């Protein structure tokens, strides 16, 4: 709800701070005192177009600031924080300035923001009823939503269930349509994939095979050079020629020479041990070279021509399917999966067609139940709103909530909903908002809001002109209904009728002072005494009239009985 409104240099208002409470707040004052400026200030905070002519004479700009207290999960809080606004403990602060040159600036939660964002937030924060273009339920979608809310929890569950079937149905239809529309292309893609996968199945690439073949090709290409070098090295280390000198023989000869005199000097022990290690190492190297030479003879069983041919086959696949052998093997796996997805055989089409048909039957069955439930709720809503209108000086007027079912399914069913007003007995029902005065429209919307408020979380309601053309007992009934609405929502009413103002939980009065050079308005919160004086003034034009004061006290007594 809105907790505070600060206004500076707007029209006749130089500076004013209005604190709002839960329940019903009434705003009164003499004609021209500035009540309209309060609504103008709220309008600026809600994103309405600015008017430089509203800037107070002698000032450079108008500034308005509003403070709302909301639950942290409120949609307006989410939207504001998503835009970068700072919102602490659900307190949302909106501000707007309008300069004398017409430039306007919006601030949301301490951050500059587009004026359009104020409008978006305003739709979640405040509902204004006054002129025809301010009717909240003027669109068919809004009227359907209002009826659905009135229909209750069971209807909401039915609508949710329908929505799931509808979504599944539309998704299945899209899949079927895609298969049918792109079947030729899918068949081409599938054929190309099958050809590629057949090629790779015959090729049978193995992980890291290209690297291993490159190494093998390098060895096979230089086999003779490798054999000669390895043979020479082996002969130098351990020759098989009789009486020929080799490294192992020479090391052995040196070791034996030292071993012959080792017992005569222990200092030779270390050299003898080293020669033994050298001899062992030379023996290991000779054995490895012998194994290497044997491997050169057997290798992989492939000739160099066979290796190069295999490498060429792999390179064709690498260039064709991704640039690396890993990419080629990944293509095999992904290609098999894609081939399954492209399966557009008759069996699959038949299966999806069957699914689409089954889902449509279920969706239409639920849509029929939605229509029945809406029709029943529409009858109840029509009756209750019409009863409210009878007590609001609109005797003979009736609200008709029309539900028409069609063949086309949408996300909300197959119904179109329209709110129609029968202005007098026998009149042709017409869409609300056509052919009624501003005051009548406000009363129609009040009747709707009173009935709807019991079935939905409502924002702050502001009513202007709601009491136009009524008085006496009808005005008292109007006040009762505003009070009833205020039990479920915050309601702010601009009124000139004491019979309406008497029902307020809070009473604000706009007063004007002026002299030859200066005019200013102020907003006062009235206590019991000053409130009685204001109600007396509204009844008779004289705040000190004893008869008017007695009438005012009587109105307060009636209102207190209703509000208690």
N, C-alpha and C positions, 0 to 999 in steps of 0.2 A: 504494500500500500504506500501511498505518498504520505510522508511525514511532515515535510516542510516545503514552503515555496517562498523564495525571496525575489522581490521585484524592485527594480531601481530605474527611475526615469522612463516610465512607460505611460504615455498618455497623461492623464491627470494624476497618476500615482508617482510621487517623488521617491518614496522609499517605503516598503511595507514587507513585513514577514508574517506569513500565514502558517500556523501549525495545525495540522490535520490529525484527527483521531480516527480509530475504527468506528464503524457504524455510520450514522447519517449526519452529515455536516450541511447546514443550510447557510446560504450567503444572501444577505439582504442589504437594502440601502435604497435611498431615493433615486429616482430616475436621473441619470447623468452623473451619479456619484462615482462610478468607476467599476461597477460589477463586471461589465464587459471586458475591462482591462485585465481582470483576473483570469477570465477564460482565454483572452488573447495571450497572456503570459504562458498558460499551460499549453496553448496551441504551439507557441514557439518551441517549447521543450519537446513537443511531440513531432517536430519536423515540418510544421506548416510554413507556407511562404511568408517571408518577412516583409514588413512595410516600413520604410524609412519615415513615413508620415506619422508613425506611432511613437517616434522618439520624442520625449518631453521637450517642449520649447525651452531653449537655452542650454540644452545638454548635447554632448557629442555622440552619445550612444545610449541604447537601452541594454540592460543586462538582466537576465532571469536565471535563477538557479533552483533546481528541485532535488529533493532527497527522498529516495524510495527505500523502504525496508522490505527485502524479499528473501525467500528461502534460497540457500546456496545452489539448489538444483533448478531454480527458475530459469525458464528459457531465455529471458532477457539477460540474466546474469551470464549465462553461457555465451550468448551472442556478443555481449559487451567484452568479456574477457578474451574471446577469440579475436576481437579487434584490437587487443592490446590495452584495454581499460583496466584500471585498478579497482577491484571490488573487494572490500574487506567485510567479513561477517555478513554478507548479503546486503550491504549498504551501497546502493548505486546512486551516484551523483551526476546529474545532467545539467549542463549550463549552455546558455546561448546569448550571444551579443549581436546587436544590430546597430551599425553605425549610421550616422546621419546621411552618409553618402550611399547608403543602401547595402554596404558590404556586411555579410553575416558570417559568424563563426560559431561552430559547435564544439563543445568539450564534453567528453564522456569519461567518467572515472579519472579525471585529471589529465587526459590525453586528448589532443586535437583529433577530430573525427569528421567524416563527411556528414553533411546535413541529412543525406538519405538514410544514414544509420539511425538517426533520431527517429525517423518515420518508422523504420523496422522495429525499433524498440518500443515505440509508442503503441504499436498494434498489440504488444504483449502486456502493456502496463495500464492503459486507460482506454475506456470506451466512452465516447462522447455522443450524446443524443441531443439533437437540436434541429438543424436544418436537414433537408432531404439528403444532401450528399454526405451526411455523417451517419447514416444508418448502417449498423454493424452487420445486419443480416440481409443485405440487399442482393448478394450474389447467390446463385443456385447452390454452389458448393458450400457456402456458409450456412445456408438454410438446411441442407442435408446433414451437415455436421451437427447443427443444433438439434435437429430431430433425433439423430443417432445418440447424442449425449442424453437427451431426455428419455430415450428408450431403456437406458439402464445397463447394469453390469452383465446380465445374461445376454443382451443383444451385443454388447461389446465382445464377449467371448465368441458368439456366433460369427460376428464380422471378422474377427481374427482368424477363425478356422477357415472361413471362406477365402480370406486373403491368401492363405498358404496354398490352397488348392488352385486358386486363380493364378498365382505366380508359377506354380509347377506346370500348369496347363500352358501358359504363355511361353515358358522356357522350352517345353517339349515341342510346341508348334514351331518355334524358331529353329530348333535343331532339324526338324523334318523339312522345313522350308529351305534351310541351308543345303541339306542333302539333295533335295530335288533341284534347286536352282543351280547348284554347282556340281551336279552329278557328272557331267561330261569332263569337267576339269579334274574332278576327283579321280575319275577312271584313268585319265591320262597320267596323273601324278602317281597313282597306284601302279600302273604298268611300268613307268620309269623306275619306281622304287623296286619292283620285283626284278627287273632286269639288272639293276645295280647290285641288289642283294644276291642274285644268282651268280653274278660275276665274282663277288667277294667270297661266296661260299666255295666256289671252285678254286679260287686263289688261296684260301685258307691262311691268311697272314697270321704270324705269331708275334707276341710281344717282343720288342727289341730286335726282331729278326733283321731289320735293315742295318743296324749297327754291327751285328755279328757277321753278316755277309760282307760288309765293307772291310772288316778286319781280315776275314778269310781271303777275300780277293787280293788284298795287299800282300798276304803271305804267299798265296799261290803264284802271284805275278813275279815274286822275287825268290822263288823256291831254290833255284840253283845257287844264287849268291848266298842264301842263308845256309844251304847245305855245305858249301865249300868253307865258309867262315866257321861254322860249328865243328866241321871235321878237323880243320887246322887247330882250332882251340883245343879240341879233345885230344888230338895227337900230342900237342905241346904239354898237356897235363898228364896224360897216361897213354903212351904209345904201346901198340901190341907188337912192334918190330923188335926182334931179338937183339940185344946189346945196344939198342938205341937209347940215348939219354932223353928223359922227360922231366917235367917239373917235380912230379911225385918221387921219381928215382933220385934226383939230386937232393931233394929235401930229406929223403930217407938216408942217403949216404952221409949227409951232414949230421943227422941225428945219431947214426951209428958211430961216427967218429967221436962225437962228444960222449956218448954213452960208454965208450971204451976207457975213458979217463975220468968219468964222472965221480968215481969213488975216491979219487985223489984230491978233488976240490969241490966242495958243496956249492961253490958259487956258480957252477955250471948247471945246477938243477933247473933253474928258471929257464935257461936257454933250451934245455932238452924238452921241458914241458911245452914251451912255445912252438918248437919244431913239430912236436906231436900234434898240437892243435892245427898248425898250418897244414900238415899232412892230411889230417882228417877233413879240413875244409876243402882242400884240393880234391880229395876223393869225392866229396859231396858234389862239387861243381862238375866234375868229370861224369858222375852218374847222371846229373841233370841234363848235361849236354848229350849224353847217350840216349836218354829218353826223348829229348827234343828231336834228335836225328831220326829216331824211330817214328815219332809223330809226323814228321815231314813226309815220311813214306806212306803212312796210312791216311792222315788228315781227316777230312769229312767224307771221303769217298766221292767227292765231286771234283770235276775238272774245272779249270778256270773259266772255260766257256759256259759250263752249266751254272756256275755261280753268277756270272755276269748276266746271263739270261734271266735268272730269278730276280736279280736286282732290278733289271729293266721292268719286269712285270710289277714289282712292288712300287716302283717310281710312277708308273702309270696310275695306279690306285691312289698313291699319295697326292699327285697333282689333281686328280679328279675329285677326291673326297676330303680335302681339308688341309693339305700341306704337311702333315706329319703322319707317321704310322699310328700313333695314338688316336689321332682324329679319325683315321680310317676305321679303326676298331670301334670307336664311339659311334660312328655313323651306322655301323652294323646294328648296334643295340637300339639306337634311336629310330632307325629305319623300320625295324620290326614293329616297334610300338606305333609309329605313325601309320604303318600299313593296316594295323588293326583299326585305328581311328577312321581310316579312309574306306573301310569296308562298307560299301553302299549297295550291298547285295539286296535282292528282293526280300529276303528273309528279314534283314534289319529294318528296311522301310516298313514292312508289314508290322513288325514289332512296335515301332515307334507310332505308327498310325493307330494301332490298338491302344497304346498308352494315352495318346492325345484324346481319343474317343472316350476312354474311361474317365480321364480327368475332367473332361468337359461335362460329362453326365453328373459327376459329383459336384462340380462347381455350380452347375445350373440348379441342382437340387438345393444346395445351400442358398443360392441367390433367391430361389422361390421362398425359402424360409425367411430370408431377410426381408423380402417384400411383405410377407404376411405380418412380420413383427413391426415393420415400419408403418404399415397401414393401421395396425392396432394402436401404436403409439401416437400416430397422427390424429386419430379420432380423439384420444385423451387430451392431447395438447390443444387441439382446436377447441374442445369443450372448456378446458380450464382457462385458456386465454380469453375466450369469449365471455366467460363469467367475470373475469377481471375488467374487461372493457365496459361491461354493464355498469360497474361502479365508478367508472371514470368519465361520466357525462358522454358516453358513446353508446347509449341505449339503442338497440337495434343493429349495432355493428357486430359482425362475427368474423372470426379468423377461420379460414379454411386452409388446412394443410393437405395439399394434394400430392398423392404418391402415384406415379404412373410407371408401370413396368414395361420394358422393351425387350427385344431379342438380343441386343448387344450387351455383352458382359464388360464391366470395367473393374477397376481395383476395389470399388465399393459396392458392387452388385450390378443389377440391371435396372435400377430405379432412377427416375428424376423426381426431385422434390421441389415444390413451389409453395410459398406462403402467400395466400390471397386474402384480401379484405373485402368483405361484404359491408359497404358503408351504411346501408339501411335495409330493412326487410324487403326482400324481393330484388335488390340491386344485383347487377352482374358482378361477381367477385373479380377484383383486379389485383395485380401485384402490389404488395405494400410499397409505399413510397410514391404512388401515382394517385393524384386526385385528392390528397389530404393536405391540410395546412401543417405548418411546422409544429404547432402545439399538438395537433391530433397525432402526427407522426411520433412525437415524443411519448405520448400516452400509449400508443400502440406498442412502441418498443419497451416502455416500462412494464406493460402487461406481460409481454414476452419474457423480459428479463426476470420478473418476479417468479414466473413459472419455471423458467430454465435454471434459475440460480440454485434450486434445490438438487439439481442433477449434475452440476459441473462446477469446477473451481473457476471463480470469476475474478476479473481484475477490478480496478477502480472504475466506477461508473460516474459520469458527469451528465446531469440533465439540465438543459436550458430550454425555456419556453414550454416546459411540461405542463405548466398551469395556465397557459394561454386559453382564454375563453371559458374558464370554469370558475366556480365560486360556491359559497355556501356549503351544503352537505357534500356535494361532489368533491370540493376541495379537501374536505376532511377525509373522504375515501382515498383521494390521491395521496395525502400525507400518510395514511395507514399503509398503503402499498409501498411507498418509498421506505417506510420504516421496516416493512417485512423484507424487502430486498436487502436492506442494510444489515439484517441479521446474518447474511451469508457473504456480504461483500462490503467494501468501503464505497459509500455513495455521497456524492457532493451535488447539491441542488442549488441553482440560482433561482430564487422565487420572489414574487411580489405579494404572495398571499400569506397572511398570518395563519390560516388554517393548515397550510403546508409547513411553514416554518416552525410551528409549535411542536412538530414531531421530531425535530432534530435532536440528536445527542449532543451536538455542538452547534453553537450559533455564532456566525461571524457577520459583522456589520461594516459596510463600506460607507464612510462619511466623507463629506467634501467641505472644505473651507475655502473661501475666496474673498479677495478684495479687489480693488481697482487694477492692481498690477499682478496679482498672484492667485493661482488656484491650485489646490492640492487635495489629494484624497488619502485617507488612512484606513487601515483595517483593524477593527477591535474585536476581541473575544468577549462576548457578553456573559455576565453572571446572571443569577436569577432575577435580581432587581432590574438591571438594564435590559434584560431580555423581555421582561414584562412590559417595560416602557416601549421597546421596539415593536412588539406585537400590537400594543395599543395604537402606536403611530400608524402601523400598517392597516389596522382596522378602521381607524377614523381620521387619520391625518393629524391627530393630536395625542402626543405621548402622555400628557397630564390629564386626559379626560378620565374621570372616575368610571364612567360607564364602559369606556373602551378598556380600561385596566381590568374591570371585572370580567369582561368578555375574554380578555387575554388570559386571565387566570383560569377561566373555565376551559379554554382551549388546552392549556398546559395540563389541566387535570385529566382531560380526555386522552391526551397524548401519553401521559404517564401510565394510565391504565392500560393502554394498548402496548406500550413498550415494556411493561413489567412482566 
